[in-house]
C-alpha cells in the first residue's frame, strides 16, 4: 500500500499525495521459483535466532545488539565510527513537508538516483504539476528531504514533472571525479638500430 505525504507550497496550498514506487519489477515483471516438498506442499524459508532455539516467521525482523562483553542491550545510541552521536531525522510521513528549496538542472545530474516514485492523489493537484513545469522551464526543480523511516542519513527527493505526471527521484548528490596525470611522463624515443650489412665474401 502506497504511503501518503503532505506537501505544502505556500504559493498555492497543501497537497496530500501517495508515493507509488516504480521498480523494474513493476515494469518488466519478475521470475519466481517456488519451493515445494515431495508431496507438493509449499515451503517457506525462515531464519534461526542466535541461540538456535527460536525461529523467525517470514518477513519478521529480529535485531539484537551486544556490547564488547557480549551482553545483550536494548538501549542503542547511533554514532559514526569515531563514536560521535548522529542526528536522527524523523520519517517524512509524520509532519507536513514545506517545499521551499530548489536545485538547478545541472545540479540534478550530479545525483545518484536510488529510487523513483510517481505521485498520485484522489484530489486534483494540477496546480502543483503546473508550478513544477514552470520551474522546469527555468531549469529548476523543487526538492525536499527524503526519510522513509527514522534515519541518520536522509536522501534528497526531487520533484520532476513529465507532462501530466509528477515523479519523485530520490538520491544523493556526488561531485564527478576527474582523473588526470599529476606528473609529466618522459617521452621515450629509441633510435632505430641500424641493420648490419652482411659481408657475403665470407661465405
N, C-alpha and C positions, 0 to 999 in steps of 0.2 A: 504494500500500500504506500502510495506517494505521500511524503510528509509535506506539511504546509509551512510557508514562511510569510511573514508580513513585511512588505517593502513600503517604505514611506519616502515619497518625493514631495518636498514642501511645495513645489510649484503647482502640482496637480492633485495630490492626495495620497490615500493609503490603498494598498492592494494586497489581498490575501491570495497567494498563488501556490500551486502544487508543484513540487520538484519531481519530474518524471525522468528517471535515469535512462540514458541511451547507451547501450553497450553493443559490442559486436555480436553478442548472442541474440539481442533483441532485433538486430538487423538480419543476420545470416542464420540464426538458429544454432543449435549445438547437437553434437552426438552424445548419446547417453548409453552406457553399458550397465545393465542391471546384474546384480549378483544374486544367484538363486542356489538353493540346496538341490541335492539329487531328487528330492520329492517335489521340486518346483516351488518351494516356499521362498518368498523374497527375503533377502538378507540385508542387514544394515551394519555399517562399521561404527564401532563405539570406541571410546578411549578408556584407559585404565588409570586410576589415580596413582600417585607416587607410592602409596603404601601397598599397592597391588591387591587391595581388598574391596575397592569400590569401583563401580562402573559409571561412566557418564553417559547419559542418554544423548541421542543425536541432537546436534545444534545447541547443546548446553555449553556453558562456559565455566571453567574452573581455574581460578587464579590463586596461587599460593606463593607467598613471599617468605624467604628465610633470611635471617641475618648472618653475620660472619660465624656465629656459633651454631648455625644450622637449626635455629629455633624459629618456629612459625611466628609471624607477626601480622596484625591486621591494620596497623597504623602505618601508612605509607606516605612519604613526602617526596614528590617528584623533583629530581635535581639533574643537572648535567654531570658529565664525567668528573668535573672538578669539585662536585658537591654543592654547587650554587643552586639555590632554590629557584625553580622555574615558575613563571606566572602562568596560571591556568585560565584559559579562555572558556567561558560558558558556551554551551551549544546555542546556535543561532535561532533555534525554534522557540526559545523561552521569552524572547522580547522582540520588539519591532526593530527593523533594520533601516537606519537612515541612509538614504542614497545621497551622499554629499561629496563623493570622491570620483575623479575621472582619471583616465590614463590616455595616452595618445596611441594611435595605431602602431607607431614604431615601437613603443613600449610593449604593446600586446605581443609582438613577435619575439620578445625575449622570454616569454612564459613557456614553461614546460607543462602542457596541459595533461592532467591525470584523469579528469572526469568530465563528462558532458551531460547536461540536463536540458530538457525543454520545459518551459513554464506553461502551465495550464490553469484554467480557473472557470468556475461556473458563472462568474460575473464578467462584465466587459472590462478589459484592461488595454483597449486600443490606444488610450491616451499615453500610457507608458511606452508602448511599442513605437508610437509616433515620436515621442520625446527621444527615445534611443536612436531612431532613424535620423532625426535632426542632428543629434550629436555625431552620428557616424558620418554625416555629410561634412562635418567639421573635423573629421579624422580623430574623433574622441569616443571613448566608451565609458559607461558607468561601471564602477567596481564596489565591492563590499567584502568584509571579512567572512570567510567560509570556515565554519566549525560544526561539522555534523554531530560530533559529540564533544564532551569536555576534552580539551587538548592544550598542550603547551606549544604546539606547532601548527597554528592555523594556516590556511591557504588563502588565496585571493580568488574571489568569484567575479567573473567578468560578464556583463550583460551584452550579448551580441545579437542584434536584430537581423533577421533574414526574411524579407517580405513581411508576411503577416504573423510570423513566428518570432519568439524571443527565446534565445538559447542562453544557458549559463555555462561558461567554460571555467573550470577550476584548475588552478595550478600555482606554481611559484615562479618568480622571475629569476633568471640566471643570465648574467652578462656573458656574451660569447667569448670564448678563449681563442686567442690568436697565437700561432706558433711561428717563431722566426729564429734565425741563427743569431746568436749573441757573440759569435766570433767570426773573424774573417778567415776562411779556409784558403790556404795557399793553392794556387792553380799550378798543378804539376804538368809539365810538358817534357816528355822524354824525346830526345833526338833519335830519329830512326837510325838503327845501326846500319852501317854500310856493309853491303854484301861483299865478301872476299872474292876476288877474281880467282878462278880456278886455272892453275898452270897445267895445261894438257901435256906439256913436254915430259912430265914425269911418268906418264903412262906409256 
